[in-house]
Amino acid sequence: MIMNKQEFLTCLGLQVHTLDFWLEQRWLIPEENAAGIDFSDVDLARARLIRDLKTDFGFNDEGVEMILHLVDQLHGLRGVLEQLAGELQTPTSR
């Protein structure tokens, strides 16, 4: 599902200044177009994680930054492992 900024804010119950800060920090990187920005389901899930880290767990901005960096690294490693597993399953001709 694709959402514009207002739909995204409403869905998450966020204030504009909060979202603007998250965008400035590049914690969220939505798709840009001529009409503005579009948020995806991935952006929504990431924003929910950020919101939970800050409100439910009490992490400060530096803590959120660190956790997002680690999540991104894990996601990247998962992709590499999936690719490697696929290559190992593919028979090679010798």
Backbone as CSV, one residue per row, in Angstrom:
resi,resn,N_x,N_y,N_z,CA_x,CA_y,CA_z,C_x,C_y,C_z
1,MET,0.843,-1.168,0.000,0.000,0.000,0.000,0.900,1.247,0.000
2,ILE,0.541,2.197,-0.790,1.279,3.465,-0.874,0.433,4.552,-0.217
3,MET,1.083,5.378,0.614,0.390,6.453,1.331,1.106,7.771,1.101
4,ASN,0.337,8.838,1.093,0.963,10.158,1.068,1.317,10.540,2.505
5,LYS,1.895,11.704,2.673,2.383,12.109,3.992,1.256,12.210,5.014
6,GLN,0.133,12.791,4.617,-0.967,12.962,5.561,-1.559,11.614,5.981
7,GLU,-1.707,10.706,5.034,-2.218,9.370,5.360,-1.264,8.647,6.311
8,PHE,0.022,8.801,6.053,1.052,8.175,6.880,0.990,8.712,8.309
9,LEU,0.903,10.032,8.439,0.814,10.662,9.759,-0.422,10.181,10.513
10,THR,-1.546,10.113,9.813,-2.795,9.687,10.431,-2.719,8.233,10.881
11,CYS,-2.171,7.386,10.029,-2.061,5.956,10.326,-1.232,5.713,11.585
12,LEU,-0.169,6.490,11.762,0.739,6.305,12.892,0.406,7.178,14.095
13,GLY,-0.450,8.178,13.891,-0.744,9.108,14.971,0.438,9.989,15.311
14,LEU,1.217,10.356,14.291,2.421,11.178,14.494,2.140,12.649,14.236
15,GLN,2.932,13.489,14.858,2.924,14.914,14.575,3.836,15.185,13.380
16,VAL,3.542,16.238,12.634,4.340,16.584,11.448,5.797,16.799,11.824
17,HIS,6.058,17.515,12.913,7.450,17.815,13.294,8.219,16.540,13.639
18,THR,7.531,15.545,14.190,8.191,14.282,14.508,8.609,13.572,13.228
19,LEU,7.683,13.468,12.285,8.004,12.824,11.010,9.100,13.594,10.282
20,ASP,9.015,14.903,10.276,10.047,15.706,9.612,11.425,15.445,10.220
21,PHE,11.492,15.298,11.537,12.766,14.994,12.185,13.278,13.622,11.741
22,TRP,12.398,12.628,11.719,12.794,11.280,11.290,13.294,11.289,9.858
23,LEU,12.657,12.108,9.015,13.104,12.216,7.622,14.461,12.918,7.539
24,GLU,14.661,13.960,8.334,15.954,14.660,8.373,17.071,13.728,8.820
25,GLN,16.766,12.869,9.780,17.757,11.915,10.286,17.978,10.752,9.312
26,ARG,17.130,10.679,8.304,17.167,9.604,7.296,16.874,8.244,7.925
27,TRP,16.063,8.279,8.983,15.581,7.025,9.566,14.535,6.416,8.655
28,LEU,13.858,7.272,7.909,12.902,6.865,6.878,13.335,7.511,5.577
29,ILE,13.281,6.749,4.495,13.658,7.283,3.186,12.571,6.887,2.188
30,PRO,11.457,7.629,2.192,10.354,7.297,1.285,10.671,7.679,-0.156
31,GLU,9.839,7.180,-1.063,9.982,7.512,-2.479,9.519,8.948,-2.715
32,GLU,10.305,9.682,-3.487,9.929,11.056,-3.826,9.387,11.102,-5.239
33,ASN,8.385,11.972,-5.447,7.841,12.186,-6.778,7.468,13.652,-6.929
34,ALA,6.927,14.012,-8.071,6.598,15.414,-8.331,5.546,15.949,-7.361
35,ALA,4.658,15.088,-6.874,3.580,15.517,-5.985,3.999,15.538,-4.519
36,GLY,5.157,15.011,-4.203,5.605,14.960,-2.811,6.330,13.662,-2.535
37,ILE,5.969,13.019,-1.431,6.603,11.750,-1.078,5.541,10.689,-0.843
38,ASP,5.896,9.465,-1.177,5.025,8.315,-0.974,5.681,7.361,0.007
39,PHE,4.893,6.890,0.948,5.365,5.949,1.958,4.828,4.560,1.652
40,SER,5.682,3.570,1.799,5.328,2.175,1.530,5.028,1.437,2.834
41,ASP,4.648,0.179,2.693,4.442,-0.665,3.869,5.734,-0.833,4.668
42,VAL,6.866,-0.867,3.977,8.163,-0.982,4.652,8.418,0.271,5.488
43,ASP,8.112,1.437,4.925,8.258,2.685,5.677,7.359,2.675,6.914
44,LEU,6.150,2.156,6.755,5.208,2.091,7.862,5.735,1.183,8.979
45,ALA,6.253,0.024,8.605,6.799,-0.909,9.603,7.997,-0.292,10.309
46,ARG,8.855,0.374,9.552,10.041,0.992,10.152,9.635,2.129,11.089
47,ALA,8.649,2.919,10.687,8.175,4.019,11.536,7.558,3.476,12.819
48,ARG,6.843,2.372,12.726,6.276,1.756,13.939,7.389,1.288,14.868
49,LEU,8.453,0.736,14.293,9.597,0.334,15.107,10.205,1.543,15.806
50,ILE,10.415,2.622,15.068,10.991,3.838,15.650,10.095,4.359,16.773
51,ARG,8.803,4.434,16.493,7.860,4.919,17.505,7.908,4.047,18.762
52,ASP,7.923,2.732,18.572,7.976,1.816,19.718,9.278,1.956,20.499
53,LEU,10.387,2.090,19.783,11.678,2.248,20.458,11.689,3.498,21.329
54,LYS,11.109,4.579,20.806,11.131,5.843,21.545,10.090,5.878,22.661
55,THR,8.871,5.433,22.388,7.806,5.590,23.376,7.721,4.415,24.349
56,ASP,7.761,3.198,23.845,7.589,2.027,24.714,8.867,1.646,25.450
57,PHE,10.010,1.807,24.768,11.265,1.364,25.359,12.131,2.513,25.865
58,GLY,11.778,3.745,25.519,12.475,4.913,26.050,13.852,5.192,25.468
59,PHE,14.129,4.683,24.255,15.430,4.957,23.647,15.521,6.415,23.218
60,ASN,16.710,6.996,23.383,16.941,8.349,22.890,17.312,8.271,21.404
61,ASP,17.535,9.439,20.794,17.808,9.476,19.353,19.051,8.679,18.969
62,GLU,20.092,8.752,19.789,21.323,8.014,19.495,21.071,6.507,19.561
63,GLY,20.259,6.078,20.520,19.921,4.663,20.631,19.122,4.179,19.438
64,VAL,18.157,4.989,19.003,17.359,4.636,17.820,18.266,4.528,16.602
65,GLU,19.167,5.484,16.458,20.114,5.479,15.329,20.920,4.176,15.308
66,MET,21.427,3.780,16.452,22.234,2.562,16.561,21.405,1.324,16.212
67,ILE,20.213,1.241,16.767,19.366,0.073,16.513,18.984,-0.014,15.039
68,LEU,18.627,1.098,14.423,18.280,1.079,13.004,19.469,0.653,12.152
69,HIS,20.650,1.114,12.528,21.865,0.717,11.809,22.067,-0.797,11.912
70,LEU,21.883,-1.349,13.097,22.036,-2.794,13.290,20.964,-3.579,12.530
71,VAL,19.730,-3.092,12.544,18.651,-3.750,11.798,18.978,-3.752,10.308
72,ASP,19.471,-2.634,9.801,19.841,-2.554,8.384,20.972,-3.520,8.049
73,GLN,21.948,-3.631,8.944,23.042,-4.580,8.721,22.527,-6.012,8.707
74,LEU,21.661,-6.358,9.643,21.091,-7.706,9.685,20.295,-8.008,8.416
75,HIS,19.539,-7.034,7.970,18.757,-7.213,6.743,19.684,-7.452,5.546
76,GLY,20.758,-6.696,5.477,21.723,-6.876,4.391,22.388,-8.244,4.441
77,LEU,22.769,-8.683,5.633,23.386,-9.998,5.791,22.419,-11.117,5.428
78,ARG,21.166,-10.929,5.771,20.153,-11.931,5.417,20.078,-12.086,3.895
79,GLY,20.108,-10.983,3.177,20.080,-11.029,1.719,21.288,-11.755,1.155
80,VAL,22.454,-11.478,1.717,23.685,-12.139,1.270,23.605,-13.639,1.529
81,LEU,23.117,-14.020,2.703,22.994,-15.442,3.032,21.993,-16.153,2.118
82,GLU,20.887,-15.496,1.800,19.911,-16.086,0.882,20.517,-16.281,-0.502
83,GLN,21.283,-15.293,-0.950,21.939,-15.397,-2.251,22.955,-16.534,-2.246
84,LEU,23.744,-16.626,-1.196,24.740,-17.682,-1.079,24.080,-19.055,-1.035
85,ALA,23.001,-19.184,-0.284,22.283,-20.460,-0.211,21.744,-20.847,-1.581
86,GLY,21.249,-19.883,-2.332,20.755,-20.160,-3.677,21.861,-20.628,-4.603
87,GLU,23.023,-20.009,-4.489,24.160,-20.394,-5.321,24.670,-21.786,-4.953
88,LEU,24.615,-22.117,-3.682,25.061,-23.436,-3.249,24.111,-24.535,-3.700
89,GLN,22.847,-24.202,-3.871,21.854,-25.181,-4.314,21.855,-25.357,-5.826
90,THR,22.395,-24.406,-6.550,22.439,-24.475,-8.010,23.573,-25.382,-8.434
91,PRO,23.263,-26.453,-9.186,24.350,-27.334,-9.641,25.245,-26.613,-10.647
92,THR,26.518,-26.837,-10.495,27.476,-26.243,-11.425,27.918,-27.288,-12.434
93,SER,28.157,-26.837,-13.635,28.629,-27.768,-14.669,30.146,-27.759,-14.685
94,ARG,30.735,-28.926,-14.655,32.197,-29.034,-14.660,32.625,-29.934,-15.773
